């Protein structure tokens, strides 16, 4: 009997081709559309409806059954509530990592197992290395520009043992070409960007509808002088340049966010791209998840990313009781509390942890 695989289908080209590949390889494939958000946008149009229709038409072309499952409550409880709590604390969270860990490879995986499926597949650009000792290790996707292992840094062994990433060994251009040759209706569909539940909406407008804004002073971190007013600390992130509204002041160089003082409701800014206040020599995480189940050692060298679209940075890591301390070979700009520090050895993703502070 063919291995039964449930494919999480978003209505996009990557998951569509993942399902197509598995079908061609002889698997018994089920396409499932996850509905994680139920709120309509400001124009009253539910964006999930269009994605669902694209998924439905895609499954018809591939020739596989399709279903819908609603994880909106789980998403609110496990992802969105954390998202709001982190912003209230003055940090900048990454809900995509939480969504993968708590929803796609947790609640959704449980659903797949209950449906008598042997594996759960997604359209992520990542790969799995299955070791002789039974461990499953996470590798970067073959397409360096699309690699999504950063967002999968929270996966554990149970999750990886039951996961499949069919497009992980492909380049994006080949994925689109395959979709086009197969006549899939999403072959030319634009990739989704940004935070999934915000979409094309204004982030400030969206977040302000959930969290009350508290305007306060914007202060030059170098001189202590008040240079403007902020609209609410949670609306800003470390290293931010645009949207400060204080251009032209001081030396005329661009301004950047450098620190938040929640107790006094002050947003500290500094001037100049090379201002040392923007740079850190390392970072400390609050906890750390090791994908293989343990760290490679108490101290070791590897590379790291502390935001998704970043070139790897060489680091020296010391494993602590409550996380890691990573020191950079060269100072790095805008280390942001709330984001994930993800470690790599070559193409292997070792795991990740939430950044507590820079050092």
C-alpha positions in Angstrom: 0.0 0.0 0.0 1.3 3.5 -0.9 2.5 5.7 1.9 -0.2 8.2 2.9 1.0 11.8 3.1 -1.0 14.9 4.1 0.2 18.1 2.5 -0.3 21.4 4.1 -1.5 23.5 1.2 -1.5 27.3 1.4 -2.8 28.1 -2.0 0.7 29.0 -3.2 3.0 27.4 -5.7 5.5 25.8 -3.3 3.0 23.6 -1.5 1.3 22.9 -4.8 4.4 21.5 -6.3 5.2 19.6 -3.1 1.8 17.8 -3.5 2.5 17.3 -7.3 5.9 15.7 -6.6 4.5 13.3 -4.0 1.7 12.3 -6.3 4.2 11.6 -9.1 6.3 9.6 -6.7 3.4 7.3 -6.0 2.3 8.5 -2.6 -1.4 8.6 -1.5 -1.7 12.3 -1.2 -4.3 14.4 0.7 -4.3 18.2 0.3 -5.3 20.1 3.4 -5.9 23.8 3.7 -5.2 25.2 7.1 -7.3 28.2 8.2 -5.4 29.9 11.0 -7.0 33.3 11.0 -10.7 34.3 10.8 -10.7 38.1 10.9 -11.4 39.9 7.7 -9.3 42.8 6.5 -10.4 46.4 6.5 -12.1 46.0 3.1 -14.2 43.2 4.3 -12.5 40.6 2.0 -11.2 37.4 3.6 -7.9 36.7 2.0 -8.1 33.0 2.9 -11.1 32.6 0.5 -8.9 33.3 -2.5 -6.1 31.1 -1.3 -8.6 28.2 -0.6 -10.0 28.5 -4.1 -6.5 28.4 -5.6 -5.8 25.3 -3.4 -9.0 23.6 -4.6 -8.3 24.2 -8.3 -4.7 23.0 -7.8 -5.8 19.8 -6.2 -8.3 19.2 -9.0 -5.5 19.5 -11.6 -3.2 17.2 -9.6 -6.0 14.7 -9.0 -6.0 14.5 -5.2 -8.7 15.0 -2.5 -8.7 18.1 -0.5 -10.0 19.2 2.9 -10.0 22.2 5.2 -9.1 22.2 8.9 -9.6 25.2 11.2 -6.8 25.9 13.7 -7.9 29.6 14.4 -8.4 29.0 18.1 -5.1 27.2 18.5 -3.3 29.9 16.5 -4.8 32.7 18.7 -3.8 30.8 21.9 -0.4 29.6 21.0 0.9 32.2 18.5 -1.1 35.4 18.4 -1.3 35.8 22.1 2.5 35.4 22.4 2.9 37.9 19.5 0.9 40.6 21.4 2.6 39.8 24.7 6.0 40.2 23.2 5.2 43.6 21.6 3.7 44.8 24.9 7.1 43.9 26.4 8.9 46.1 23.9 10.3 43.2 21.9 9.9 42.2 18.2 8.7 38.7 17.9 8.8 36.3 14.9 5.4 34.6 14.7 6.4 32.5 11.7 8.8 30.4 13.9 6.0 29.9 16.5 3.5 29.0 13.8 5.7 26.2 12.5 6.5 24.9 16.0 3.0 25.2 17.6 0.6 24.8 14.6 2.0 23.3 11.4 4.2 20.7 13.1 2.2 20.3 16.3 -1.6 20.7 16.0 -1.6 20.0 12.3 0.8 17.0 12.7 -1.5 15.5 15.4 -4.4 16.0 12.9 -2.4 14.1 10.2 -1.6 11.2 12.5 -5.3 11.0 13.6 -6.2 10.8 9.9 -3.9 7.7 9.6 -1.3 9.6 7.5 2.3 8.4 7.6 3.8 11.8 7.2 3.1 15.5 6.9 4.6 17.5 4.0 4.9 21.2 3.4 6.3 23.5 0.8 9.2 24.7 2.9 12.6 25.2 1.4 14.5 22.9 3.8 15.9 19.4 3.8 16.1 16.5 6.2 19.2 14.3 6.8 18.2 11.0 8.3 21.1 9.6 10.3 22.0 5.9 10.8 21.4 6.3 14.6 17.8 7.3 13.8 18.1 11.0 14.3 16.6 13.5 11.8 18.7 16.6 11.2 17.5 19.8 9.6 19.4 21.1 6.5 19.2 24.3 4.6 17.1 24.4 1.4 19.1 23.9 -1.8 18.1 27.4 -3.0 20.1 29.8 -0.8 17.8 32.7 -1.6 14.7 30.7 -0.5 16.1 28.6 2.4 13.5 28.6 5.2 15.4 26.5 7.8 15.5 29.7 10.0 11.7 29.4 10.5 12.0 25.7 11.3 14.5 26.1 14.1 12.0 25.1 16.8 11.2 21.6 15.3 12.0 18.6 17.5 12.9 15.0 16.6 9.3 13.8 16.7 8.3 16.6 14.3 11.1 16.0 11.8 10.7 12.2 11.9 7.2 12.7 10.5 8.0 15.6 8.1 8.7 15.8 4.4 9.9 18.8 2.4 9.5 17.8 -1.2 10.7 21.1 -2.8 13.6 21.5 -0.4 16.2 20.2 -2.9 14.9 22.5 -5.7 15.5 26.0 -6.8 12.5 28.3 -6.9 12.7 28.9 -10.6 12.5 25.1 -11.2 9.5 24.9 -8.9 7.6 27.5 -10.9 8.7 25.8 -14.1 7.3 22.5 -12.9 4.1 24.1 -11.9 3.7 25.8 -15.3 4.4 22.5 -17.2 1.8 20.7 -15.1 -0.8 23.4 -15.8 -1.2 24.3 -12.1 -3.3 27.5 -11.7 -0.8 29.0 -9.1 2.3 28.7 -11.3 2.6 32.5 -11.6 1.1 33.4 -8.2 3.0 36.0 -6.3 4.7 34.8 -3.1 3.1 36.0 0.1 5.3 38.3 2.2 5.2 39.8 5.7 3.2 38.5 8.7 0.5 36.2 7.5 -2.4 37.5 9.6 -1.6 41.1 8.7 -1.1 40.7 5.0 -1.1 43.9 3.0 -2.5 46.0 5.8 -0.7 48.7 7.7 1.2 47.1 10.6 0.6 50.2 12.8 -3.1 50.3 12.1 -3.4 46.5 12.8 -1.4 46.3 16.0 -2.9 49.5 17.4 -6.3 47.9 17.2 -5.1 45.3 19.8 -2.7 47.2 21.9 -3.3 50.7 23.3 -0.7 53.2 22.2 1.1 55.4 24.7 3.0 58.2 23.0 6.2 59.4 24.7 9.5 61.2 24.2 12.1 60.3 21.5 15.6 61.0 23.0 19.0 61.2 21.4 21.0 58.4 23.1 24.3 60.3 22.6 23.3 63.7 24.0 20.2 63.1 26.1 18.3 65.7 24.2 14.6 65.3 23.3 14.4 65.2 19.5 10.8 64.2 18.9 7.8 62.1 20.0 7.1 58.4 19.4 3.6 57.0 19.0 4.0 53.9 21.2 7.1 51.9 21.9 5.7 48.6 20.4 5.5 50.3 17.0 9.3 50.5 16.7 12.1 48.0 16.4 15.8 48.1 17.1 17.7 49.4 14.1 14.6 51.0 12.5 15.3 54.0 10.3 12.1 54.8 8.4 9.0 56.3 10.0 10.7 58.2 12.9 9.7 61.6 11.7 12.9 63.4 12.8 14.8 63.6 9.6 16.9 66.8 9.1 17.6 67.2 12.8 21.1 67.1 14.3 23.9 66.5 11.8 21.5 65.6 9.0 22.6 62.0 9.1 19.8 59.4 9.3 18.4 58.4 12.7 18.0 54.9 14.0 16.2 53.3 16.9 18.8 52.0 19.4 16.9 51.2 22.7 13.5 51.3 24.5 12.9 52.3 28.1 9.6 50.8 29.0 9.5 52.1 32.5 9.9 55.7 31.4 8.3 55.2 28.0 11.3 56.6 26.2 12.4 55.7 22.7 16.2 56.2 22.3 17.6 57.0 18.9 21.0 57.7 17.5 22.4 59.3 14.5 24.6 57.9 11.8 24.9 54.5 10.1 28.2 53.8 11.9 27.1 54.9 15.4 28.6 52.3 17.8 25.3 52.2 19.8 23.8 50.3 16.8 26.3 47.5 17.1 26.7 44.6 19.5 29.6 42.2 20.1 27.3 39.3 20.8 23.9 38.2 22.2 22.3 36.1 24.9 19.2 34.0 24.4 16.5 33.0 26.9 16.6 29.2 26.4 17.7 27.4 23.3 16.2 24.5 21.3 18.6 22.0 19.9 17.1 20.1 17.0 19.3 17.0 17.5 18.4 17.0 21.2 21.7 18.3 22.5 24.4 20.8 21.8 27.5 19.9 19.9 29.6 20.8 23.0 29.8 23.3 25.9 31.8 25.7 23.7 32.1 25.6 19.9 32.4 27.8 16.8 29.7 27.9 14.1 27.7 30.5 12.2 24.5 32.3 13.1 21.6 34.3 11.8 19.6 36.6 14.1 17.2 37.7 11.4 16.0 35.8 8.3 17.4 37.8 5.5 21.0 37.9 6.8 24.3 36.5 5.7 25.7 34.0 8.1 27.8 35.5 10.9 30.7 33.7 12.5 30.2 33.2 16.2 31.7 31.6 19.3 29.0 29.9 21.4 29.0 29.0 25.0 26.1 26.9 26.3 24.6 28.3 29.4 22.0 26.8 31.8 19.2 29.0 30.5 20.3 29.5 26.8 23.4 30.4 25.0 25.9 33.3 24.8 27.1 33.9 21.2 30.0 36.3 20.5 30.5 37.7 17.1 33.9 37.7 15.3 33.0 41.3 14.3 30.4 43.7 15.8 26.9 43.3 14.3 24.2 45.8 13.7 20.7 45.9 15.2 20.6 42.7 17.4 16.9 42.7 18.2 15.3 41.2 21.4 12.4 38.9 20.6 13.9 37.7 17.3 15.5 34.3 17.0 19.2 33.5 17.0 19.6 30.4 14.8 22.9 28.5 14.7 24.3 26.6 11.7 27.2 24.2 11.1 27.6 24.2 7.4 24.2 23.4 5.9 22.9 21.9 9.2 20.6 24.0 11.3 21.5 23.3 15.0 18.5 25.1 16.5 17.4 28.4 17.7 16.5 30.6 20.7 14.8 33.9 21.4 17.2 36.8 21.8 17.0 38.3 25.3 19.6 41.0 24.8 22.7 42.0 22.9 26.1 42.4 24.6 
